[in-house]
Amino acid sequence: QVQLVESGGGLVQPGGSLRLSCAASGSIFSSYNMGWFRQAPGKEREIVVGISRSGSIYIADSVKGRFTGSRDNGKNTALLQMNSLKPEDTAVYYCAAGALTYSYWGQGTQVTVSS
């Protein structure tokens, strides 16, 4: 079992930056793949950044060049750095973890990009 808690969301102007954190507890964090997902109103949940157990990173085309992810297994945390934010990045952002599938999810944190 893994418990995940996101933090760092909020309101930011277009072009601004935010950094989301995901704190994990309960199991061996390093043994899980990590992912950052988002869901905007009326849209399906989509993956934004994936970070494998080995540290390989996948970044969705929609955010490539603007977002990046990292993990610190020693601190049981994962980060999502979001730069050059756009209004279309407005969504609830979730971190997720799992071995073969993303079995564990945080409660989500709202990110709103608006002037």
TORRODO-302720 format. One record per residue (C-alpha): residue number from 1; x, y, z; residue in one letter. Coordinates in steps of 0.05 Angstrom, whole numbers. Layout:
// residues N
<k: NUM&px: X&py: Y&pz: Z&r: a>
...
// end
This chain:
// residues 115
<k: 1&px: 0&py: 0&pz: 0&r: q>
<k: 2&px: 23&py: 70&pz: -16&r: v>
<k: 3&px: -9&py: 135&pz: 7&r: q>
<k: 4&px: 2&py: 195&pz: -37&r: l>
<k: 5&px: -9&py: 269&pz: -20&r: v>
<k: 6&px: -1&py: 324&pz: -71&r: e>
<k: 7&px: 14&py: 397&pz: -54&r: s>
<k: 8&px: 34&py: 460&pz: -90&r: g>
<k: 9&px: -26&py: 476&pz: -133&r: g>
<k: 10&px: -58&py: 544&pz: -138&r: g>
<k: 11&px: -73&py: 603&pz: -183&r: l>
<k: 12&px: -19&py: 627&pz: -230&r: v>
<k: 13&px: -18&py: 676&pz: -288&r: q>
<k: 14&px: -4&py: 653&pz: -358&r: p>
<k: 15&px: 70&py: 645&pz: -369&r: g>
<k: 16&px: 82&py: 631&pz: -295&r: g>
<k: 17&px: 109&py: 570&pz: -260&r: s>
<k: 18&px: 88&py: 522&pz: -206&r: l>
<k: 19&px: 120&py: 462&pz: -174&r: r>
<k: 20&px: 77&py: 406&pz: -149&r: l>
<k: 21&px: 101&py: 357&pz: -97&r: s>
<k: 22&px: 78&py: 286&pz: -83&r: c>
<k: 23&px: 95&py: 256&pz: -15&r: a>
<k: 24&px: 91&py: 181&pz: -11&r: a>
<k: 25&px: 86&py: 137&pz: 50&r: s>
<k: 26&px: 69&py: 66&pz: 69&r: g>
<k: 27&px: 111&py: 23&pz: 23&r: s>
<k: 28&px: 176&py: 20&pz: -14&r: i>
<k: 29&px: 170&py: 81&pz: -58&r: f>
<k: 30&px: 229&py: 64&pz: -101&r: s>
<k: 31&px: 196&py: 0&pz: -125&r: s>
<k: 32&px: 140&py: 36&pz: -160&r: y>
<k: 33&px: 132&py: 74&pz: -224&r: n>
<k: 34&px: 106&py: 145&pz: -213&r: m>
<k: 35&px: 61&py: 187&pz: -256&r: g>
<k: 36&px: 31&py: 256&pz: -258&r: w>
<k: 37&px: -38&py: 261&pz: -288&r: f>
<k: 38&px: -88&py: 316&pz: -298&r: r>
<k: 39&px: -161&py: 322&pz: -310&r: q>
<k: 40&px: -194&py: 385&pz: -336&r: a>
<k: 41&px: -270&py: 396&pz: -330&r: p>
<k: 42&px: -307&py: 355&pz: -382&r: g>
<k: 43&px: -244&py: 319&pz: -405&r: k>
<k: 44&px: -214&py: 252&pz: -391&r: e>
<k: 45&px: -155&py: 243&pz: -345&r: r>
<k: 46&px: -90&py: 244&pz: -382&r: e>
<k: 47&px: -18&py: 229&pz: -364&r: i>
<k: 48&px: 28&py: 288&pz: -363&r: v>
<k: 49&px: 94&py: 260&pz: -339&r: v>
<k: 50&px: 115&py: 188&pz: -322&r: g>
<k: 51&px: 176&py: 170&pz: -282&r: i>
<k: 52&px: 196&py: 97&pz: -281&r: s>
<k: 53&px: 230&py: 60&pz: -224&r: r>
<k: 54&px: 295&py: 66&pz: -261&r: s>
<k: 55&px: 287&py: 141&pz: -270&r: g>
<k: 56&px: 266&py: 142&pz: -344&r: s>
<k: 57&px: 219&py: 200&pz: -358&r: i>
<k: 58&px: 161&py: 204&pz: -406&r: y>
<k: 59&px: 132&py: 273&pz: -421&r: i>
<k: 60&px: 67&py: 284&pz: -459&r: a>
<k: 61&px: 73&py: 323&pz: -524&r: d>
<k: 62&px: 25&py: 375&pz: -498&r: s>
<k: 63&px: 73&py: 396&pz: -443&r: v>
<k: 64&px: 140&py: 377&pz: -473&r: k>
<k: 65&px: 191&py: 433&pz: -464&r: g>
<k: 66&px: 150&py: 464&pz: -408&r: r>
<k: 67&px: 140&py: 410&pz: -356&r: f>
<k: 68&px: 189&py: 362&pz: -325&r: t>
<k: 69&px: 186&py: 311&pz: -270&r: g>
<k: 70&px: 234&py: 282&pz: -219&r: s>
<k: 71&px: 234&py: 235&pz: -160&r: r>
<k: 72&px: 275&py: 229&pz: -97&r: d>
<k: 73&px: 270&py: 158&pz: -71&r: n>
<k: 74&px: 308&py: 176&pz: -8&r: g>
<k: 75&px: 256&py: 227&pz: 10&r: k>
<k: 76&px: 196&py: 188&pz: -19&r: n>
<k: 77&px: 176&py: 247&pz: -61&r: t>
<k: 78&px: 162&py: 263&pz: -133&r: a>
<k: 79&px: 161&py: 332&pz: -164&r: l>
<k: 80&px: 127&py: 363&pz: -224&r: l>
<k: 81&px: 158&py: 428&pz: -248&r: q>
<k: 82&px: 112&py: 467&pz: -292&r: m>
<k: 83&px: 137&py: 527&pz: -331&r: n>
<k: 84&px: 107&py: 573&pz: -383&r: s>
<k: 85&px: 38&py: 554&pz: -359&r: l>
<k: 86&px: -21&py: 564&pz: -405&r: k>
<k: 87&px: -96&py: 570&pz: -391&r: p>
<k: 88&px: -106&py: 502&pz: -422&r: e>
<k: 89&px: -62&py: 472&pz: -367&r: d>
<k: 90&px: -118&py: 487&pz: -317&r: t>
<k: 91&px: -138&py: 421&pz: -286&r: a>
<k: 92&px: -136&py: 379&pz: -224&r: v>
<k: 93&px: -67&py: 346&pz: -221&r: y>
<k: 94&px: -57&py: 278&pz: -190&r: y>
<k: 95&px: 3&py: 237&pz: -174&r: c>
<k: 96&px: -2&py: 162&pz: -180&r: a>
<k: 97&px: 42&py: 102&pz: -166&r: a>
<k: 98&px: 43&py: 29&pz: -183&r: g>
<k: 99&px: 83&py: -31&pz: -204&r: a>
<k: 100&px: 49&py: -53&pz: -269&r: l>
<k: 101&px: -9&py: -5&pz: -269&r: t>
<k: 102&px: -22&py: 59&pz: -230&r: y>
<k: 103&px: -57&py: 28&pz: -170&r: s>
<k: 104&px: -49&py: 84&pz: -120&r: y>
<k: 105&px: -73&py: 156&pz: -128&r: w>
<k: 106&px: -69&py: 220&pz: -90&r: g>
<k: 107&px: -129&py: 265&pz: -77&r: q>
<k: 108&px: -108&py: 315&pz: -129&r: g>
<k: 109&px: -89&py: 389&pz: -127&r: t>
<k: 110&px: -122&py: 444&pz: -168&r: q>
<k: 111&px: -80&py: 485&pz: -216&r: v>
<k: 112&px: -113&py: 545&pz: -247&r: t>
<k: 113&px: -78&py: 587&pz: -300&r: v>
<k: 114&px: -114&py: 653&pz: -309&r: s>
<k: 115&px: -101&py: 727&pz: -313&r: s>
// end
